[in-house]
Amino acid sequence: MPEPVICKICGKRRAKRLCPAVHGDICPLCCGTEREVTLSCPLECEYLQEAHKREKPVPVAERDLSNPDIKVTEEFLHSHEELLLFSIYALLQGALNTSGAVDADVMQALESLIQTSRTMASGLIYETRSPNLIAAAIQTSFSKSLEGYRQTLTEEGRSPVRDAEILGILVFLHNFGQRSQNGRPRGRMFIDLLRQMTPEAARVEPAAPSIIL
C-alpha cells in the first residue's frame, strides 16, 4: 500500500488537495488557515474561488465609507456606465499586471487617484502619489489607461470625460472595495470581484511568486 502524501506546508497531516501556490499537495486545514495569509493564491484556484463565495466581507458601517461628501447615485452610475466599465477594467489590469498586488494596494491606489481627481476638479493640476510602490504602479497604470481612453473619445468626436465624473466613479469603486474585502493580509477578494465583472479575456493573471518564505 503506497504511503500517504503528507501536507507540504505542515509536514504532518495527510494532503488531500493540490495547492498551486506551493506547487504541491496540502491538507484542508493548512489550505483554510494559510490561504491569503502566507500564501498568495492564484485567482484561478478552485478552493480560493469557493472560499470567496462563502466568506463574508469584513463589515463596514455606512458612516465609515470614504468621501461622504461625494454622493454617487444609481442614476449617475447608469448614465456613466461606459466610464464605470472602463475604470473597472483599467483598475483590474493595473492590479493583475503588478506583481504582489493585493486588495490593500488597490485601495491605496484608489485613494491617491481620488485625491488627484479632487485637486483637478478644483482647477489645480497636482498628482498625489502613494508611497506604496505597488499601489503607485497600479495608479500609474490606471492613469495611462485613462489618458488613452480620453484620447480615443477625442478622436471619435465624442464628449470628453470631466474630472468630476471620474471622481464620482473612483469614489464608488473605493466604497465598493471597502465592502468587498475579507481582511486577510494577502486578501484579493476585491480584485476577484473586479475580475468577475470584466470580459473573460481580461481575467488572465500573469504567473508570480505565490508563497512567503
N, C-alpha and C positions, 0 to 999 in steps of 0.2 A: 504494500500500500504506500503510495507516494506521501512524502512529508508535507504537511500543510504549509501554505505560503504565509510567512509572517509579515505583519504590517511594516512597511518601510519607514514609518515615522516613529512609532513607539518601540518597535522591535520585540513586542510581547504578544499582542493579540493576533488572532488569525485574520489575514487580509481577505476581504470579500468584494472589493471594488477597485477598479483601475482608476488611478488618480493622474490626470495629465499634468498636474502641477509638479509632481515629483517623479513623473515618468516611471511609475511603479504601482504596485498594489498596496492598499492601505485598509485599515479596519474602519467600520462605520463611525466609531466613537472619535477617532482622530479626524475623520472627514468632517464631522459636525463641530468639533472644538477648534480645529486649526483653519478651517475654511475662512478665507478673507481676514485671518488674524496673522498667521505666519506664512500662509500660502496666498499667492496671487493667482487665483483660479482663472483659467481661460473662460471667457463668457460662453463658449460653446459647450462647456462641461454639463452633462445631463443632471448631475447632482446639484450643481450650482443653480441651474435653471429651476429645478424643483424647489430648492431652498428659497429662492427669490419669490416663488409663487406662494409659499407658505409663510414666510417671515412677515411680521407686521413691522412697518416702518416705525422708527422712534417718533412718538407723538410730539407735535409742535403746536402750541396754543396759537390762536389767531393773533393775539397781541404780540407774539414773538416773531411774526413774519417780518421780513425786512422791508424797508422802504414803504412804510404805511401811508405816506403822503401821495403815493402814486397809485391811483385806482385803475385796475385793469379789468374791464368788464368783458362778459361773453360777447357782447356786440363788437367791442374793439377787436377781440381775437378773431371773430368771424370775418370782419371786414379786412383784416390783415393776415389772412390765412397763409398766403404765399410767403410773406415775410416770416411768419412763425415756422413754417415747414423748412424754409431755407436756414433759419437760425438753429433749429434742432439738428439739421444735417451738418452744418458747419461746426457746431459745438461738438457733436459726436466725432466727426473726423479729427478734430483737434485732439480729443481725448484718446481715440484709438491709435493715432499716429505719434503720440507722445509716450515713450517708454516709462512704465511705472505709474501712470496716471490713475488716480482713484477718485472717488466722489468728492473728497475734501479738496482736491486740486481743482476740479471743475468748478466747485463753488467759489473758490478764491479767484479763479479766472473771471467768473461772472461778476464778482464784487468789483474787480478792477475795471471791467468793461462798463459796468453800471456807473461807476464814479466818473469814468471818462465821458460817457454819454451825458451825464448830468452837466458836466463842465461845458461840453459842446452845445447843449441845449440852452445854456445861459449866454452863449455868444463867444465863449472863450475857447481857445484851442490848447489843450493840455492833456497829455495821456498819463493816466495813473498806471504804474507798473507794479505788479505783485513781486515781492521779494522772493517768493517761492518760485524757483526756476521752472518746475514742471507746470505750475499754474501760468507762469509768464509765457511759456511755449504754447500752451493752449490758447491763451489770449492773443498772441501774435498770429496763430493760425486762423482764428476766428476773424480777426481784423483784416487779414489779407483776403479771406473769402468774401467778407462784406464789401471790401473795395472792388473786388471783381464783380460782385452782384450789382453794385451801383453802376459800374461801367456798362454792364450789359443792359440795364434799364435805359441808360442814356443812349446807347447805340440803337436800341429798339424804339426810341422816341416815346418812352413811357414816363409816367410821372415819377420823379425821384423820391427816394425814401427820406423822410425827415428824421432828424436826430431824436425828436420826441417820440416818434413811433418806434424806433429801435430801442429806446429806453424802456418803453412800456413792455415790449417783448422780452427784453433781458430781465426785467423785474419779475415778469410772470414765470420765466424759466427758473429764476433763483428761488422764488417761493415754492414752485413745484419741486425743486431739488431739496428744499428744506423738509418737505413732507415725504420724500422718497428715498430715505437712507436708513440702513439697518444698524448703524452705529459701530460696525466693526472697523478696526484700524485700516484694513485693506479693502473695505467695502466698496462695491461698484454696482449697487442696486440701481442708483440713479442713472448711471451710464447704460446699464442694461435696459432700462425703461426707454431711454432715448433711442437705443438701438432698435427696439421693437417698434418704434414709431417711424422708422425710415425704411426705404426700399431694401430688399434682400441684398442687392449688390453693394450697399453701403455698410453692411454689417461685418465684413471680414476684418478680423483683428490680427495685426502682424504678430509673429511669434516673438516672445520676450521672456527673460528670466522669470521664473514663477515661484521661487521659494526663497525665503530669507534665511540665511545660514547664521 
